[in-house]
């Protein structure tokens, strides 16, 4: 829990830094328009006041304030070229320089009251309103809390001095201070709200990225687990089937209890079993038609060698989404065993394999015209028990119908839809 908390705190701190930088960039984005507009406004205001008062000092006011804005323009051009990182000392240094420039501009702008004759009340009020408008504009522009402080406090300070020293209205300072305090609070809250909005957005983006990365890692882990599980399954299948048969055959060969021809039969069966394992791993293993078609191709030579005629009836069948490689191997082995029993023990000359859709199931029927057998005597046979276990894993029940002298029929019904085991 402590580690998670530290990670979240680090993430939020990073978001705070980037939010401050983004907020400043939003404030900074239209600096050309803002500075040109401010300089034009200075010319209009200063020219108007000079025309009405004939005070030549106002020309110096216009020049100084224009110079302050030109200095800001030079700063902005250099800042654009540098583009410092939000978490760097360089960015912090640039912020302090911009704050200082804002304060200097505010102080120069505020001196307009000093150059307005105290007896011209209308112009005096206009000068005070212009200073207040400058402060309000900076407070609403946001950018950074330092900029809000610099603009509002510099304007409030120079206005209070002018009210006391020039206008001789000390009581008006109270109103000026109240106005500055309210404006400062408003500017800070607006800036904080804008910053918090950006922080939340950045934090959500980071969480979304972390979630996506976590999901990707989970998918990779699941894939690796699936590959490992499949590898273990194949090794187990080969050990139980191919490995067991090869080991038994090797022992019998070493003991001289089997002939070369008999050993060749066992080897051929091992090769067939290995091919079944490979076929069960095919991407098309969920398609019964394709899966059994591969089995038919594998066993075709055995039918021809045994002189058995094969009738193959395959309907248009839906895919079985639940048929994973392990279950596909069970289906292949069950079908192969049914065919092998017909060829090996049933003395059949004709074998029919039918696969069709029946209601919500797929029915597989293997029929032969061999000698058949008595169900009461072989029901507990090892081969039939193995087939029944495979059918149970497939979610089905194996049915066998056989009568001595009348051949054998094997029925297997596979559900089209089946709940996956977790």
NUMI-726345 format. One line per field, with one value per residue: x, y, z of N, C-alpha, C in turn. Coordinates in steps of 0.2 Angstrom, whole numbers, plus 5000, padded with zeros to 4 digits. Layout:
NUMI-726345
n_px = X:... $
n_py = Y:... $
n_pz = Z:... $
ca_px = X:... $
ca_py = Y:... $
ca_pz = Z:... $
c_px = X:... $
c_py = Y:... $
c_pz = Z:... $
***
This chain:
NUMI-726345
n_px = 5004:5010:5020:5012:5005:5015:5019:5008:5008:5020:5016:5005:5012:5020:5010:5006:5017:5018:5005:5006:5015:5008:4998:5004:5009:4997:4993:5004:5003:4997:5005:5010:4999:4993:5003:5005:4992:4992:5002:4996:4985:4991:4997:4985:4978:4988:4991:4979:4977:4988:4985:4974:4979:4991:5003:5020:5026:5019:5022:5034:5030:5022:5033:5041:5033:5030:5043:5044:5035:5041:5052:5046:5042:5054:5058:5049:5051:5064:5061:5053:5062:5070:5062:5060:5060:5046:5049:5062:5075:5078:5065:5059:5067:5064:5051:5051:5058:5048:5038:5044:5045:5032:5028:5035:5030:5017:5019:5025:5014:5004:5008:5002:4992:4999:5003:4992:4982:4977:4965:4957:4945:4938:4947:4956:4948:4947:4960:4962:4953:4958:4970:4965:4958:4969:4974:4964:4963:4975:4974:4963:4969:4976:4989:5000:5001:5010:5011:4998:4999:5010:5005:4993:4997:5007:5000:4990:4999:5005:4994:4989:4999:4998:4985:4987:4999:4997:4984:4979:4969:4968:4959:4953:4962:4958:4947:4954:4963:4954:4948:4959:4962:4950:4951:4963:4961:4951:4958:4968:4959:4953:4964:4969:4958:4958:4971:4969:4960:4967:4977:4969:4965:4977:4981:4971:4974:4987:4984:4975:4985:4993:4984:4982:4995:4996:4985:4991:5002:4996:4989:5000:5006:4995:4996:5008:5006:4997:5004:5013:5005:5000:5011:5015:5003:5004:5017:5013:5003:5010:5019:5010:5004:5012:5025:5023:5020:5031:5041:5036:5037:5050:5055:5049:5055:5069:5068:5065:5052:5043:5040:5049:5039:5028:5033:5034:5021:5017:5026:5020:5008:5012:5017:5005:4998:5006:5004:4991:4991:4998:4989:4978:4982:4981:4975:4962:4955:4943:4934:4924:4923:4935:4944:4941:4943:4956:4960:4955:4963:4975:4973:4969:4978:4978:4965:4965:4975:4970:4959:4946:4931:4927:4914:4910:4901:4898:4890:4885:4892:4892:4905:4914:4915:4920:4929:4944:4962:4965:4953:4950:4960:4955:4943:4948:4956:4946:4938:4948:4951:4939:4938:4950:4947:4936:4943:4953:4948:4935:4934:4929:4923:4917:4915:4907:4906:4898:4893:4883:4871:4861:4847:4852:4865:4880:4880:4890:4893:4899:4900:4901:4902:4906:4910:4905:4900:4897:4889:4888:4899:4910:4909:4916:4928:4945:4948:4935:4932:4941:4937:4924:4928:4934:4923:4916:4924:4922:4909:4899:4890:4894:4888:4885:4881:4880:4879:4883:4889:4882:4888:4895:4889:4893:4889:4890:4886:4889:4888:4883:4884:4893:4896:4911:4924:4930 $
n_py = 4994:5006:5008:5009:5021:5030:5029:5034:5047:5052:5052:5061:5073:5074:5077:5089:5097:5097:5102:5115:5120:5118:5126:5139:5139:5140:5152:5159:5156:5166:5177:5186:5193:5198:5207:5216:5221:5227:5237:5245:5249:5257:5267:5273:5277:5284:5294:5300:5305:5314:5323:5329:5334:5340:5336:5333:5322:5311:5306:5301:5291:5283:5279:5272:5261:5255:5251:5241:5232:5228:5222:5211:5205:5201:5192:5182:5178:5172:5162:5154:5148:5141:5132:5126:5111:5106:5102:5107:5117:5127:5131:5135:5147:5155:5157:5165:5176:5181:5184:5195:5204:5206:5212:5224:5230:5232:5241:5252:5255:5259:5271:5280:5287:5296:5306:5312:5326:5331:5339:5336:5327:5318:5312:5307:5297:5289:5285:5277:5267:5262:5256:5247:5239:5233:5225:5217:5210:5203:5195:5187:5181:5171:5158:5158:5158:5166:5176:5182:5187:5196:5205:5211:5215:5224:5234:5238:5243:5254:5262:5264:5272:5283:5288:5292:5301:5309:5311:5314:5307:5298:5289:5282:5273:5261:5256:5253:5243:5233:5230:5225:5214:5206:5204:5198:5186:5180:5179:5169:5158:5156:5153:5141:5133:5131:5125:5113:5107:5104:5095:5085:5080:5076:5066:5057:5053:5047:5037:5030:5026:5018:5008:5003:4998:4989:4980:4975:4969:4959:4952:4947:4939:4930:4924:4918:4909:4901:4896:4889:4880:4873:4867:4859:4850:4844:4838:4829:4821:4816:4808:4799:4793:4791:4790:4780:4769:4767:4765:4752:4745:4745:4738:4725:4722:4721:4710:4701:4697:4701:4702:4709:4714:4716:4725:4736:4739:4744:4755:4762:4765:4774:4784:4788:4793:4803:4812:4815:4822:4834:4838:4842:4854:4863:4879:4878:4869:4870:4868:4855:4848:4851:4846:4832:4829:4830:4819:4809:4810:4806:4792:4786:4778:4766:4761:4758:4749:4739:4735:4740:4748:4765:4776:4792:4804:4820:4834:4852:4860:4869:4879:4874:4883:4880:4870:4866:4863:4852:4845:4843:4834:4823:4820:4817:4806:4797:4795:4789:4778:4771:4768:4761:4750:4744:4740:4732:4723:4720:4715:4721:4726:4737:4753:4767:4784:4796:4813:4825:4838:4839:4844:4854:4849:4841:4826:4812:4797:4781:4767:4750:4735:4724:4709:4712:4712:4705:4715:4714:4707:4714:4726:4732:4733:4738:4747:4752:4758:4769:4776:4780:4789:4799:4804:4809:4820:4827:4832:4824:4808:4792:4781:4764:4752:4736:4719:4702:4697:4707:4719:4735:4750:4766:4780:4797:4812:4829:4844:4860:4872:4876:4878:4885:4878:4886 $
n_pz = 5000:5004:4994:4983:4986:4986:4972:4966:4972:4966:4953:4953:4956:4945:4936:4941:4938:4924:4922:4926:4917:4905:4907:4907:4894:4887:4891:4885:4872:4862:4862:4853:4847:4859:4864:4853:4853:4866:4865:4855:4862:4872:4864:4860:4872:4879:4870:4870:4883:4883:4874:4880:4892:4889:4894:4893:4899:4898:4885:4888:4896:4887:4879:4889:4893:4881:4878:4889:4884:4872:4877:4884:4872:4866:4876:4874:4861:4863:4873:4865:4857:4866:4873:4886:4897:4908:4920:4923:4929:4922:4916:4927:4930:4919:4921:4933:4927:4918:4927:4934:4923:4921:4933:4932:4921:4925:4936:4928:4920:4930:4934:4926:4933:4941:4931:4928:4930:4946:4947:4936:4937:4930:4920:4929:4936:4924:4922:4934:4931:4920:4925:4934:4924:4918:4928:4930:4918:4918:4929:4925:4914:4918:4918:4928:4946:4951:4941:4942:4955:4953:4944:4950:4962:4959:4952:4962:4972:4966:4963:4975:4981:4972:4975:4988:4988:4976:4973:4985:4993:5005:5011:5000:4998:5005:4998:4986:4991:4995:4983:4976:4984:4982:4969:4968:4975:4966:4954:4958:4962:4950:4942:4949:4947:4933:4932:4940:4932:4921:4927:4932:4919:4914:4923:4921:4908:4911:4919:4910:4901:4909:4912:4900:4897:4907:4904:4892:4897:4904:4894:4887:4897:4898:4886:4886:4896:4890:4880:4887:4894:4883:4878:4888:4888:4875:4877:4887:4881:4871:4879:4885:4875:4862:4868:4877:4869:4861:4871:4876:4864:4862:4873:4871:4858:4862:4870:4861:4858:4849:4831:4817:4808:4816:4825:4816:4813:4825:4825:4815:4820:4830:4823:4816:4828:4832:4821:4823:4835:4830:4820:4829:4833:4823:4817:4812:4819:4826:4816:4812:4800:4793:4802:4803:4790:4788:4796:4788:4777:4782:4785:4774:4766:4774:4773:4759:4759:4766:4759:4761:4758:4759:4764:4764:4772:4774:4781:4779:4792:4808:4816:4831:4844:4856:4855:4860:4857:4865:4867:4853:4850:4858:4851:4838:4841:4847:4836:4827:4834:4833:4820:4818:4826:4818:4807:4812:4821:4817:4805:4794:4777:4772:4777:4784:4787:4795:4797:4804:4806:4820:4827:4841:4841:4834:4826:4825:4816:4815:4805:4802:4792:4798:4808:4821:4838:4855:4866:4879:4884:4881:4886:4896:4891:4889:4878:4874:4886:4886:4875:4880:4890:4883:4876:4887:4891:4880:4882:4879:4876:4873:4862:4858:4846:4842:4835:4835:4819:4812:4811:4817:4825:4830:4839:4842:4850:4848:4857:4850:4856:4871:4888:4893:4903:4918 $
ca_px = 5000:5014:5023:5007:5004:5021:5019:5002:5010:5024:5012:5002:5017:5022:5005:5006:5022:5016:4999:5008:5019:5003:4994:5008:5009:4991:4994:5009:5002:4995:5008:5011:4993:4992:5008:5003:4986:4993:5005:4991:4981:4995:4997:4979:4977:4994:4990:4973:4979:4993:4981:4969:4983:4997:5009:5024:5029:5015:5026:5039:5026:5021:5039:5044:5028:5031:5049:5043:5032:5046:5056:5042:5042:5061:5058:5044:5055:5070:5058:5051:5068:5073:5057:5063:5056:5042:5052:5069:5077:5078:5059:5057:5070:5060:5045:5053:5059:5042:5035:5047:5043:5024:5028:5038:5025:5012:5021:5025:5007:5001:5010:4997:4988:5003:5004:4985:4981:4972:4959:4953:4942:4936:4953:4959:4944:4948:4966:4961:4949:4963:4974:4960:4957:4975:4975:4958:4965:4981:4971:4959:4973:4979:4996:5003:4999:5015:5009:4993:5002:5014:5001:4988:5000:5011:4995:4988:5004:5006:4988:4988:5004:4996:4980:4990:5004:4996:4977:4977:4963:4971:4953:4952:4966:4955:4944:4959:4965:4948:4947:4965:4961:4945:4954:4969:4957:4947:4963:4970:4955:4953:4971:4969:4953:4961:4977:4966:4956:4973:4980:4964:4965:4984:4981:4967:4978:4992:4980:4973:4991:4995:4979:4983:5001:4994:4982:4995:5006:4992:4988:5007:5006:4990:4998:5014:5003:4993:5009:5016:5000:4999:5017:5014:4998:5007:5021:5009:5000:5016:5021:5005:5003:5018:5031:5022:5020:5038:5044:5034:5039:5057:5056:5048:5060:5075:5067:5063:5045:5039:5044:5050:5033:5024:5036:5033:5014:5017:5029:5015:5002:5015:5017:4998:4996:5009:5000:4984:4993:4999:4982:4974:4985:4979:4970:4955:4953:4936:4930:4924:4924:4942:4948:4940:4945:4964:4961:4953:4969:4980:4971:4967:4982:4976:4959:4967:4979:4965:4954:4940:4928:4925:4909:4911:4895:4899:4886:4888:4892:4894:4911:4913:4920:4923:4934:4951:4966:4965:4947:4951:4964:4951:4939:4952:4958:4940:4936:4953:4950:4933:4940:4955:4943:4933:4948:4958:4945:4929:4935:4924:4925:4914:4915:4903:4907:4893:4893:4877:4869:4854:4845:4858:4871:4883:4881:4895:4891:4904:4896:4905:4898:4910:4907:4901:4902:4892:4890:4888:4905:4916:4907:4921:4935:4949:4947:4929:4932:4945:4933:4919:4931:4935:4917:4914:4927:4919:4903:4894:4889:4896:4883:4888:4876:4883:4877:4887:4887:4878:4892:4895:4888:4896:4886:4893:4883:4893:4884:4886:4886:4895:4900:4918:4926:4935 $
ca_py = 5000:5012:5009:5012:5028:5034:5030:5039:5054:5054:5053:5068:5078:5075:5080:5096:5101:5097:5106:5122:5121:5118:5132:5144:5139:5142:5160:5161:5155:5171:5183:5192:5197:5202:5212:5221:5225:5231:5243:5249:5252:5261:5273:5277:5280:5289:5300:5304:5309:5319:5328:5332:5337:5343:5334:5329:5316:5306:5304:5296:5285:5279:5276:5267:5256:5252:5247:5236:5227:5226:5218:5205:5201:5198:5187:5177:5175:5168:5157:5149:5144:5137:5127:5122:5106:5109:5100:5109:5123:5133:5133:5140:5153:5159:5159:5171:5182:5183:5187:5201:5208:5208:5217:5230:5233:5234:5248:5258:5257:5262:5278:5285:5292:5302:5311:5315:5332:5329:5343:5334:5321:5313:5309:5303:5291:5285:5282:5272:5262:5258:5252:5241:5234:5230:5220:5212:5206:5199:5190:5182:5177:5164:5158:5156:5162:5172:5182:5185:5191:5202:5210:5214:5219:5230:5239:5240:5247:5261:5265:5267:5278:5289:5290:5296:5306:5314:5313:5316:5304:5292:5284:5278:5267:5256:5253:5250:5237:5228:5228:5221:5207:5202:5202:5193:5179:5178:5177:5163:5153:5154:5149:5135:5129:5129:5120:5107:5103:5101:5090:5079:5077:5073:5061:5052:5050:5043:5031:5026:5023:5013:5003:4999:4994:4983:4975:4972:4964:4953:4948:4943:4933:4924:4921:4914:4904:4897:4892:4884:4875:4869:4863:4853:4846:4840:4833:4824:4817:4811:4804:4794:4789:4789:4788:4773:4764:4766:4761:4745:4741:4744:4732:4719:4720:4719:4704:4696:4694:4703:4702:4716:4716:4718:4732:4741:4741:4748:4761:4766:4768:4779:4790:4791:4796:4810:4816:4817:4828:4839:4840:4845:4861:4867:4884:4876:4863:4871:4866:4848:4845:4851:4841:4825:4828:4828:4812:4804:4810:4802:4785:4784:4772:4760:4759:4755:4743:4734:4734:4742:4754:4770:4780:4798:4809:4826:4839:4858:4860:4875:4878:4873:4887:4877:4864:4868:4858:4846:4842:4841:4828:4818:4819:4813:4799:4793:4793:4785:4771:4768:4766:4756:4744:4741:4737:4727:4717:4719:4711:4725:4727:4743:4758:4773:4789:4801:4819:4829:4843:4836:4849:4858:4845:4838:4819:4808:4790:4777:4761:4745:4729:4718:4703:4714:4708:4705:4721:4711:4704:4718:4733:4734:4732:4744:4752:4755:4763:4774:4780:4783:4794:4804:4807:4813:4826:4831:4834:4819:4801:4787:4775:4759:4747:4730:4713:4698:4695:4712:4725:4739:4757:4770:4786:4802:4819:4835:4850:4865:4877:4872:4882:4884:4877:4891 $
ca_pz = 5000:5004:4988:4978:4988:4983:4965:4965:4974:4961:4947:4954:4956:4938:4933:4943:4935:4917:4921:4926:4910:4900:4908:4905:4887:4885:4892:4881:4865:4858:4865:4848:4847:4865:4864:4848:4855:4871:4862:4851:4867:4875:4860:4860:4879:4881:4865:4872:4889:4882:4870:4884:4897:4886:4899:4889:4903:4895:4880:4891:4899:4881:4877:4894:4893:4875:4879:4893:4880:4868:4881:4884:4865:4866:4880:4871:4856:4866:4876:4860:4854:4871:4875:4892:4900:4913:4927:4923:4933:4916:4915:4933:4929:4914:4925:4937:4923:4916:4933:4935:4918:4922:4938:4930:4916:4930:4939:4923:4918:4935:4935:4923:4938:4943:4926:4926:4934:4951:4947:4931:4940:4925:4918:4935:4936:4919:4923:4939:4928:4915:4929:4936:4919:4917:4933:4929:4912:4920:4934:4921:4909:4921:4916:4934:4951:4951:4936:4945:4961:4951:4940:4954:4968:4957:4951:4968:4975:4963:4963:4982:4981:4969:4979:4994:4986:4971:4973:4992:4995:5008:5012:4994:4998:5008:4992:4982:4994:4995:4976:4975:4988:4979:4962:4969:4976:4960:4950:4961:4961:4943:4940:4952:4944:4927:4934:4943:4927:4917:4931:4931:4912:4913:4927:4918:4903:4913:4922:4905:4898:4913:4912:4893:4898:4912:4900:4887:4900:4906:4888:4886:4902:4897:4880:4888:4900:4886:4876:4892:4895:4877:4877:4893:4886:4870:4880:4891:4876:4868:4884:4887:4869:4858:4872:4880:4864:4859:4876:4876:4858:4863:4878:4867:4853:4865:4873:4856:4859:4843:4825:4814:4805:4821:4827:4811:4814:4831:4823:4810:4824:4833:4818:4816:4834:4832:4816:4826:4839:4826:4817:4834:4835:4818:4818:4809:4823:4828:4811:4812:4793:4791:4807:4801:4783:4789:4798:4782:4773:4786:4786:4767:4764:4777:4769:4753:4760:4769:4754:4764:4754:4764:4762:4769:4772:4778:4780:4781:4799:4811:4820:4838:4847:4863:4854:4860:4854:4869:4865:4846:4850:4860:4845:4833:4844:4847:4829:4824:4837:4831:4813:4819:4828:4813:4802:4815:4824:4815:4798:4789:4770:4771:4783:4783:4792:4793:4801:4802:4812:4822:4832:4843:4841:4828:4827:4822:4816:4812:4804:4798:4791:4801:4812:4827:4845:4860:4870:4886:4885:4880:4888:4901:4888:4890:4872:4875:4892:4884:4871:4884:4894:4879:4875:4892:4890:4874:4884:4875:4878:4867:4861:4853:4844:4839:4836:4831:4812:4809:4811:4823:4824:4835:4839:4846:4848:4851:4858:4846:4861:4877:4893:4894:4910:4920 $
c_px = 5004:5018:5018:5005:5009:5021:5013:5004:5015:5021:5008:5006:5020:5017:5004:5011:5020:5009:5001:5012:5013:4999:4998:5008:5003:4990:4998:5008:5000:4998:5009:5005:4992:4997:5007:4997:4987:4997:5001:4987:4985:4996:4991:4977:4982:4993:4984:4974:4984:4990:4977:4973:4989:5003:5014:5027:5025:5018:5031:5036:5024:5028:5042:5039:5029:5038:5048:5040:5036:5050:5053:5042:5049:5061:5054:5048:5061:5067:5056:5056:5071:5068:5059:5057:5052:5046:5060:5069:5076:5070:5057:5061:5067:5054:5046:5055:5053:5038:5038:5045:5036:5024:5030:5033:5019:5013:5022:5018:5003:5003:5006:4994:4992:5003:4997:4984:4975:4965:4955:4951:4941:4942:4956:4955:4946:4955:4966:4958:4954:4968:4971:4959:4963:4976:4970:4960:4970:4978:4967:4963:4976:4987:5000:5001:5004:5013:5003:4995:5006:5010:4996:4992:5004:5006:4992:4993:5005:5000:4987:4993:5001:4990:4982:4994:5001:4988:4975:4971:4965:4965:4952:4956:4963:4951:4948:4962:4960:4948:4953:4964:4956:4948:4959:4966:4954:4952:4966:4966:4954:4959:4971:4964:4955:4967:4974:4963:4962:4976:4975:4965:4972:4984:4977:4971:4984:4989:4978:4979:4993:4991:4981:4989:5000:4990:4986:5000:5002:4990:4995:5007:5001:4993:5004:5011:5000:4998:5012:5011:4999:5005:5017:5009:5001:5012:5018:5006:5005:5018:5017:5004:5009:5024:5030:5022:5027:5042:5043:5037:5047:5059:5055:5053:5067:5074:5065:5056:5040:5043:5044:5043:5028:5026:5034:5026:5014:5020:5024:5010:5005:5015:5010:4996:5000:5006:4994:4986:4994:4993:4978:4976:4984:4974:4963:4953:4946:4931:4930:4925:4931:4946:4947:4943:4953:4965:4959:4959:4974:4979:4969:4971:4980:4970:4961:4971:4975:4960:4947:4937:4925:4920:4909:4905:4896:4895:4889:4887:4895:4901:4909:4918:4923:4928:4941:4956:4966:4959:4947:4955:4960:4946:4942:4954:4952:4938:4941:4952:4944:4934:4945:4952:4940:4937:4952:4954:4938:4928:4930:4927:4922:4913:4911:4904:4902:4893:4888:4875:4862:4852:4851:4864:4873:4884:4886:4893:4896:4901:4901:4900:4902:4907:4903:4903:4896:4893:4891:4895:4911:4914:4912:4928:4939:4948:4941:4928:4935:4941:4927:4922:4932:4928:4914:4917:4925:4912:4897:4894:4890:4891:4885:4882:4879:4880:4881:4884:4883:4882:4891:4893:4890:4893:4889:4889:4887:4889:4887:4888:4887:4898:4907:4920:4931:4941 $
c_py = 5006:5013:5012:5019:5032:5035:5035:5046:5057:5056:5060:5074:5080:5079:5088:5100:5102:5102:5114:5124:5122:5125:5139:5145:5141:5150:5163:5161:5160:5178:5188:5196:5201:5208:5218:5225:5229:5238:5248:5253:5258:5268:5277:5280:5285:5295:5304:5308:5315:5325:5332:5336:5341:5342:5330:5323:5310:5302:5299:5290:5280:5275:5270:5260:5252:5248:5241:5230:5224:5221:5211:5201:5198:5192:5181:5174:5170:5162:5152:5145:5139:5131:5123:5116:5108:5107:5102:5115:5129:5135:5137:5146:5158:5161:5165:5177:5185:5187:5194:5206:5211:5213:5224:5234:5236:5241:5254:5260:5260:5269:5283:5290:5298:5308:5314:5320:5330:5333:5340:5327:5316:5309:5304:5296:5286:5281:5276:5266:5258:5254:5246:5236:5230:5224:5215:5207:5201:5193:5185:5178:5171:5164:5155:5160:5167:5178:5186:5190:5198:5207:5214:5218:5225:5236:5242:5245:5254:5265:5268:5273:5284:5292:5294:5302:5311:5316:5316:5314:5297:5287:5280:5272:5261:5252:5250:5243:5231:5225:5223:5214:5203:5200:5197:5186:5176:5175:5170:5157:5151:5150:5142:5130:5126:5124:5113:5103:5100:5095:5084:5075:5073:5066:5055:5049:5046:5036:5026:5022:5017:5007:4999:4995:4988:4977:4971:4967:4958:4949:4944:4938:4928:4920:4916:4908:4899:4893:4887:4878:4870:4864:4857:4848:4841:4835:4827:4819:4813:4806:4798:4790:4787:4787:4781:4768:4762:4763:4754:4741:4740:4738:4725:4717:4718:4712:4698:4693:4697:4703:4709:4718:4719:4725:4737:4743:4745:4755:4766:4769:4774:4785:4793:4795:4803:4814:4819:4823:4834:4842:4844:4852:4865:4873:4882:4870:4864:4869:4858:4845:4845:4846:4834:4824:4827:4821:4807:4804:4805:4795:4782:4778:4766:4757:4755:4749:4737:4732:4735:4749:4759:4775:4786:4803:4815:4832:4846:4859:4867:4874:4877:4877:4885:4872:4866:4862:4852:4842:4839:4835:4822:4816:4815:4806:4794:4790:4788:4778:4767:4765:4760:4749:4740:4737:4731:4721:4715:4715:4714:4726:4734:4747:4764:4778:4795:4807:4823:4833:4840:4840:4854:4854:4843:4830:4816:4801:4787:4770:4756:4739:4723:4713:4705:4710:4709:4711:4719:4709:4708:4725:4736:4734:4739:4749:4756:4760:4769:4779:4784:4789:4800:4808:4811:4820:4830:4834:4830:4812:4797:4782:4770:4754:4742:4724:4708:4696:4701:4719:4729:4746:4761:4777:4791:4809:4824:4841:4856:4871:4874:4878:4880:4883:4882:4888 $
c_pz = 5000:4997:4983:4979:4985:4976:4963:4966:4968:4954:4947:4954:4949:4934:4935:4939:4927:4917:4922:4920:4905:4901:4906:4897:4884:4885:4887:4874:4860:4860:4859:4847:4853:4866:4859:4850:4861:4869:4859:4856:4870:4871:4860:4867:4880:4876:4867:4878:4888:4878:4875:4890:4895:4891:4895:4893:4900:4889:4882:4894:4893:4879:4882:4893:4886:4875:4883:4889:4875:4871:4882:4878:4864:4870:4877:4866:4858:4869:4871:4857:4859:4872:4880:4894:4906:4920:4927:4927:4928:4916:4921:4933:4924:4917:4929:4933:4920:4921:4934:4930:4919:4928:4936:4925:4920:4933:4934:4921:4923:4936:4931:4927:4940:4938:4924:4932:4939:4950:4941:4933:4935:4922:4923:4936:4930:4919:4928:4936:4923:4919:4932:4931:4917:4922:4932:4924:4914:4924:4930:4916:4912:4920:4922:4940:4952:4947:4939:4951:4958:4948:4945:4959:4965:4955:4957:4972:4972:4963:4970:4983:4978:4972:4985:4992:4981:4972:4980:4994:4999:5010:5006:4994:5000:5002:4988:4984:4994:4988:4974:4978:4984:4972:4963:4970:4970:4955:4952:4960:4954:4940:4943:4949:4937:4927:4936:4937:4922:4921:4931:4924:4911:4917:4924:4912:4905:4916:4916:4901:4902:4913:4905:4894:4902:4908:4895:4891:4902:4900:4886:4891:4900:4891:4882:4892:4896:4882:4881:4893:4889:4876:4882:4891:4880:4872:4884:4886:4872:4872:4885:4881:4865:4862:4875:4875:4862:4864:4876:4870:4859:4867:4874:4862:4856:4868:4867:4855:4853:4837:4822:4811:4810:4824:4822:4811:4820:4829:4819:4815:4828:4829:4817:4822:4834:4827:4819:4831:4835:4823:4822:4835:4829:4820:4816:4813:4826:4822:4810:4805:4791:4796:4805:4794:4784:4791:4792:4778:4776:4785:4779:4765:4767:4775:4763:4754:4762:4764:4757:4760:4760:4761:4767:4767:4777:4776:4781:4789:4802:4815:4827:4841:4853:4862:4854:4857:4858:4867:4858:4846:4852:4854:4840:4835:4845:4841:4826:4828:4835:4824:4813:4821:4823:4808:4805:4818:4821:4808:4793:4782:4768:4777:4780:4789:4790:4799:4799:4808:4813:4828:4834:4844:4834:4830:4822:4822:4812:4812:4800:4797:4793:4804:4818:4833:4850:4865:4878:4888:4884:4882:4892:4898:4889:4884:4873:4880:4890:4880:4875:4888:4889:4877:4880:4892:4885:4876:4881:4879:4872:4868:4856:4852:4840:4840:4832:4824:4809:4809:4817:4821:4831:4834:4844:4845:4852:4851:4853:4851:4868:4882:4894:4902:4912:4923 $
***
